[in-house]
Amino acid sequence: MEYSAGLTSKLFWLQEARKTASYIADGLSKSEIRAIAWDENIYQVRAEYRAYEVLNGTYRRVSLLPMDVLKAFLSCDIETAKVLNLISILMDSRLFFEFMHEVYDEKLRSGNHWMVISIL
């Protein structure tokens, strides 16, 4: 995984990630999801390019999750879904992963658990 600053243009996209994950769990390919992304406006965006940008970002993230975790992502409560979405972002972005590791590893080691929990 290489460094990329592309994360700055992407949001947390929790609901969009769950929508993408549901299509993946149903067995649809990325091209099939792309075909319906704009036709049905599944991401509730105004521009076609933005629908594809959301699809590309969320697909890349959630497709990194194992299928069992992906299915759990669809049926879990919102708090667990936030954590799973964060994990998928960490898996996709080396820069963000290393930032989180550097900042929060120190907090955990020093006993500042509340700092780690507060971001979730």
C-alpha positions in Angstrom: 0.0 0.0 0.0 1.5 3.3 -1.1 0.9 6.8 0.5 -1.9 8.8 -1.0 -3.5 12.1 -0.1 -6.7 11.0 -1.9 -8.4 10.5 1.4 -8.8 14.3 1.8 -11.4 14.3 -1.0 -13.4 11.4 0.5 -15.7 11.6 3.4 -16.6 9.0 6.0 -19.5 7.9 3.8 -21.1 5.5 6.2 -24.5 5.1 4.7 -23.0 5.1 1.2 -20.6 2.4 2.2 -23.4 0.2 3.6 -25.3 0.7 0.3 -22.3 -0.4 -1.7 -21.7 -3.3 0.6 -25.2 -4.5 0.2 -24.8 -4.6 -3.6 -21.5 -6.5 -3.2 -23.1 -9.0 -0.8 -25.9 -9.5 -3.4 -23.2 -10.5 -5.9 -23.2 -7.5 -8.1 -19.9 -6.5 -9.8 -18.5 -2.9 -9.7 -19.6 -2.3 -13.2 -23.2 -3.5 -12.4 -23.3 -1.2 -9.4 -21.9 1.7 -11.5 -24.7 1.1 -14.0 -27.4 1.7 -11.3 -25.5 4.3 -9.3 -26.6 7.2 -11.4 -29.8 5.7 -12.9 -31.3 5.2 -9.5 -29.2 7.9 -7.7 -28.4 5.4 -4.9 -26.0 7.9 -3.3 -28.4 10.8 -3.4 -26.0 13.1 -5.3 -26.7 15.8 -8.0 -23.9 15.1 -10.4 -23.1 11.8 -12.2 -19.4 12.2 -11.7 -20.0 12.5 -7.9 -22.0 9.3 -7.9 -19.1 7.5 -9.5 -16.6 9.1 -7.1 -18.6 7.9 -4.1 -18.9 4.4 -5.7 -15.2 4.2 -6.4 -14.3 5.3 -2.8 -16.8 3.1 -1.0 -16.2 0.1 -3.3 -12.5 0.3 -2.8 -12.9 0.4 1.0 -15.6 -2.2 1.6 -14.3 -4.7 -0.9 -11.2 -5.0 1.4 -13.4 -6.4 4.1 -13.8 -10.2 4.3 -17.2 -11.4 3.2 -18.3 -12.4 6.7 -17.3 -8.9 8.0 -19.0 -7.2 5.0 -22.3 -9.0 5.8 -22.0 -8.1 9.5 -21.4 -4.5 8.4 -24.9 -4.6 6.8 -26.8 -5.9 9.8 -25.0 -4.5 12.8 -25.9 -1.5 14.9 -24.8 2.0 13.8 -21.9 2.2 16.3 -20.4 -1.1 15.2 -20.9 0.0 11.6 -18.9 3.2 12.3 -16.0 1.1 13.6 -16.1 -1.3 10.7 -16.2 1.6 8.3 -13.2 3.1 10.0 -11.4 -0.2 9.8 -12.1 -0.3 6.0 -10.7 3.3 5.7 -7.6 2.3 7.7 -7.1 -0.8 5.4 -7.4 1.5 2.3 -5.2 4.4 3.4 -1.7 3.8 4.5 -1.2 7.5 5.4 -4.3 7.5 7.6 -3.4 4.2 9.2 0.1 5.4 10.1 -1.3 8.6 11.5 -3.8 6.8 13.6 -1.2 4.3 14.8 1.3 7.0 15.7 -1.2 9.3 17.5 -3.4 6.7 19.2 -0.8 4.1 20.0 0.9 6.7 22.2 -2.4 7.5 23.9 -3.1 3.8 24.6 0.3 3.2 26.0 0.1 6.2 28.3 -3.4 5.1 29.6 -5.4 7.8 27.9 -8.1 5.3 26.6 -10.8 8.0 26.7 -8.9 9.8 23.8 -9.2 6.7 21.6 -12.8 6.0 22.4 -13.8 9.7 21.9 -13.1 9.5 18.1 -15.4 6.6 17.7 
